[in-house]
Amino acid sequence: MKTLHGNWKYFCWIGFVFVPGGDVFAAKIAELSNTQIGEQLVRFFSLRDPSVRYAIIASLLLGTCCGLLGSFIVVRKLALMGDTLSHAVLPGVALGFLWTMTKNPMAIFIGATIAGLVGTVVVHWIHTTTHIKEDSAMGLVLSGFYAIGICIFTMIQHLPTGNKAGLDKFMFGQAAALSTIDLIMIAVITTISTLLILLFYKEFLVTSFDYGFANSIGMPARFFHYLLMLLLAFSVVVALQAVGIVLVSAMLITPATTAYLLTDRMHRMLIYSSLFGMLAGVSGAFFSYLGNSLPTGPFMVVAASGLFTIALLFGNRHGIIPRWFRHADRTRRIQIENTLKAVYQIRERTQFKEDGVSLQQLGGQRNLPLVETAKEVKKLLKERYATIPKDKGGHFQQNLKLYLTPSGWENACRIVRNHRLWELYLTESAHYQPDHVHDDAEEIEHVLGEETVRQLERNLNFPIFDPHGKPIPSIIDLGESV
């Protein structure tokens, strides 16, 4: 203190706290509120501040731990369990403090773990002994335990040292307030969780996706369920100081749901979820550092939610925007295939004596006006499925002829073959009436793959005619026609 001219107010201004074991770190990541943003960036990425180093290491470890365990919680459809445990441990945090009357990490860890396990047992007991569903049981435990914790916290605040205990950090989190013991506990729990998941990956996988099957093959499914709940309780407890009781469930669920949008393989989901958790943790610490002493927990959750939003909008598998583009492309392809099929049907009525089809004939077959027919033709021209002459003004005329290119004719024959084979399949194998198969064939003709079509041909003994007596284009006929 003498080195700082004995000014106690200076210590209060930069927010120093003393933690067990003699370590002193800033209670807020952003120690200096008057520094320029450029200097803050240099200080953060240079990792020269102990508080920054502790916050980043803790964020990386918690991101890994929460990402791994959260993935199994999400696929088991137990997302509310993380929220239940995070609120159920609050009485344990308070009792752990009352045990030693200090914010002793080990005492709080033991108290919170016991409270979390008791909450898990109560949820299971309510669900198995009553008609109450599991989600309702979790809601009861969540609200009940949380209310008890708030009551004890209120009592602590009325103690002489209650306002100075620093227990408020457990509500919204403050990674910079972590002590060496806190960091060691986070590292130990993350290491144990990772090793157990790697060691029993197969068992966790089977019990997560098919609990009944796991029991039927003699696997101790209940044991692995409670082992996962125990690891989940540990991770919730060690994450409280950094993320907070209110937000720890978000760090369990949000990275995992983000990964769930991007893959359908469990091992990839675990990797993605861990990476997203670490990225959200570091991002939360970074923005908290720049945000002039704001808590890290909310920023971590905001960062995780931002990653989820990006995956929701742009994810390759389930993203809204790629899905919209795929839907638009599929709609456009179906329209093109319907136009090609109409050209085939027009030529079929003339026994293929006429090569060209007029726009008026095509519009009549498609039941479209000339303007809409011209738009359909333009799509064929763009795909090089057809050629058509234009008048000197570059406009389409009703009497002009449309001629399919070899690739256009091949696709026209393919779509007609799909349609008629499916009609025959429904009448012969599914025993549909011939006059009831057209609408189903209209839907399925656009999604049948070539391998499926050839299997249909083999099953139907390479038919020549459909149920209505019309010829089915074959691959050989298709090659000869082109």
NORNORUR-V519215 format. One record per residue. N is the residue number from 1. RES is the residue in one small letter. SS is DSSP state (@ for helix, = for strand, . for the rest). Layout:
n: (N:N)
res: (RES:RES)
ss: (SS:SS)
This chain:
n: (1:2:3:4:5:6:7:8:9:10:11:12:13:14:15:16:17:18:19:20:21:22:23:24:25:26:27:28:29:30:31:32:33:34:35:36:37:38:39:40:41:42:43:44:45:46:47:48:49:50:51:52:53:54:55:56:57:58:59:60:61:62:63:64:65:66:67:68:69:70:71:72:73:74:75:76:77:78:79:80:81:82:83:84:85:86:87:88:89:90:91:92:93:94:95:96:97:98:99:100:101:102:103:104:105:106:107:108:109:110:111:112:113:114:115:116:117:118:119:120:121:122:123:124:125:126:127:128:129:130:131:132:133:134:135:136:137:138:139:140:141:142:143:144:145:146:147:148:149:150:151:152:153:154:155:156:157:158:159:160:161:162:163:164:165:166:167:168:169:170:171:172:173:174:175:176:177:178:179:180:181:182:183:184:185:186:187:188:189:190:191:192:193:194:195:196:197:198:199:200:201:202:203:204:205:206:207:208:209:210:211:212:213:214:215:216:217:218:219:220:221:222:223:224:225:226:227:228:229:230:231:232:233:234:235:236:237:238:239:240:241:242:243:244:245:246:247:248:249:250:251:252:253:254:255:256:257:258:259:260:261:262:263:264:265:266:267:268:269:270:271:272:273:274:275:276:277:278:279:280:281:282:283:284:285:286:287:288:289:290:291:292:293:294:295:296:297:298:299:300:301:302:303:304:305:306:307:308:309:310:311:312:313:314:315:316:317:318:319:320:321:322:323:324:325:326:327:328:329:330:331:332:333:334:335:336:337:338:339:340:341:342:343:344:345:346:347:348:349:350:351:352:353:354:355:356:357:358:359:360:361:362:363:364:365:366:367:368:369:370:371:372:373:374:375:376:377:378:379:380:381:382:383:384:385:386:387:388:389:390:391:392:393:394:395:396:397:398:399:400:401:402:403:404:405:406:407:408:409:410:411:412:413:414:415:416:417:418:419:420:421:422:423:424:425:426:427:428:429:430:431:432:433:434:435:436:437:438:439:440:441:442:443:444:445:446:447:448:449:450:451:452:453:454:455:456:457:458:459:460:461:462:463:464:465:466:467:468:469:470:471:472:473:474:475:476:477:478:479:480:481:482)
res: (m:k:t:l:h:g:n:w:k:y:f:c:w:i:g:f:v:f:v:p:g:g:d:v:f:a:a:k:i:a:e:l:s:n:t:q:i:g:e:q:l:v:r:f:f:s:l:r:d:p:s:v:r:y:a:i:i:a:s:l:l:l:g:t:c:c:g:l:l:g:s:f:i:v:v:r:k:l:a:l:m:g:d:t:l:s:h:a:v:l:p:g:v:a:l:g:f:l:w:t:m:t:k:n:p:m:a:i:f:i:g:a:t:i:a:g:l:v:g:t:v:v:v:h:w:i:h:t:t:t:h:i:k:e:d:s:a:m:g:l:v:l:s:g:f:y:a:i:g:i:c:i:f:t:m:i:q:h:l:p:t:g:n:k:a:g:l:d:k:f:m:f:g:q:a:a:a:l:s:t:i:d:l:i:m:i:a:v:i:t:t:i:s:t:l:l:i:l:l:f:y:k:e:f:l:v:t:s:f:d:y:g:f:a:n:s:i:g:m:p:a:r:f:f:h:y:l:l:m:l:l:l:a:f:s:v:v:v:a:l:q:a:v:g:i:v:l:v:s:a:m:l:i:t:p:a:t:t:a:y:l:l:t:d:r:m:h:r:m:l:i:y:s:s:l:f:g:m:l:a:g:v:s:g:a:f:f:s:y:l:g:n:s:l:p:t:g:p:f:m:v:v:a:a:s:g:l:f:t:i:a:l:l:f:g:n:r:h:g:i:i:p:r:w:f:r:h:a:d:r:t:r:r:i:q:i:e:n:t:l:k:a:v:y:q:i:r:e:r:t:q:f:k:e:d:g:v:s:l:q:q:l:g:g:q:r:n:l:p:l:v:e:t:a:k:e:v:k:k:l:l:k:e:r:y:a:t:i:p:k:d:k:g:g:h:f:q:q:n:l:k:l:y:l:t:p:s:g:w:e:n:a:c:r:i:v:r:n:h:r:l:w:e:l:y:l:t:e:s:a:h:y:q:p:d:h:v:h:d:d:a:e:e:i:e:h:v:l:g:e:e:t:v:r:q:l:e:r:n:l:n:f:p:i:f:d:p:h:g:k:p:i:p:s:i:i:d:l:g:e:s:v)
ss: (.:@:@:@:.:.:.:@:@:@:@:@:@:@:.:=:=:=:.:.:.:.:.:=:=:=:.:.:.:.:.:.:.:.:.:.:@:@:@:@:@:@:@:@:@:@:.:.:.:@:@:@:@:@:@:@:@:@:@:@:@:@:@:@:@:@:@:@:@:@:@:@:@:@:@:.:.:.:@:@:@:@:@:@:@:@:@:@:.:@:@:@:@:@:@:@:@:@:@:@:.:.:.:.:@:@:@:@:@:@:@:@:@:@:@:@:@:@:@:@:@:@:@:@:@:@:@:@:@:.:.:.:.:@:@:@:@:@:@:@:@:@:@:@:@:@:@:@:@:@:@:@:@:@:@:@:@:.:.:.:.:@:@:@:.:.:.:.:@:@:@:@:.:.:@:@:@:.:.:@:@:@:@:@:@:@:@:@:@:@:@:@:@:@:@:@:@:@:@:.:@:@:@:@:@:@:@:@:@:.:@:@:@:@:@:@:.:.:.:.:@:@:@:@:@:@:@:@:@:@:@:@:@:@:@:@:@:@:@:@:@:@:@:.:.:.:.:@:@:@:@:@:@:@:@:@:@:@:@:@:.:.:.:.:.:@:@:@:@:@:@:@:@:@:@:@:@:@:@:@:@:@:@:@:@:@:@:@:@:@:.:.:.:.:.:@:@:@:@:@:@:@:@:@:@:@:@:@:@:@:@:@:@:@:.:.:.:.:.:@:@:@:@:@:@:@:@:@:@:@:@:@:@:@:@:@:@:@:@:@:@:@:@:@:@:@:@:@:@:.:.:.:.:.:.:.:=:=:@:@:@:@:@:@:@:@:.:.:.:@:@:@:@:@:@:@:@:@:@:@:@:@:.:.:.:=:=:=:.:.:.:.:.:.:.:.:.:.:.:.:=:=:=:=:.:@:@:@:@:@:@:@:@:@:@:@:@:@:@:@:@:@:@:@:@:@:@:@:.:.:.:.:.:@:@:@:.:@:@:@:@:@:@:@:.:.:.:.:.:@:@:@:@:@:@:@:@:@:@:.:.:.:.:.:=:.:.:.:.:.:=:.:.:.:@:@:@:@:@:@:@:.)
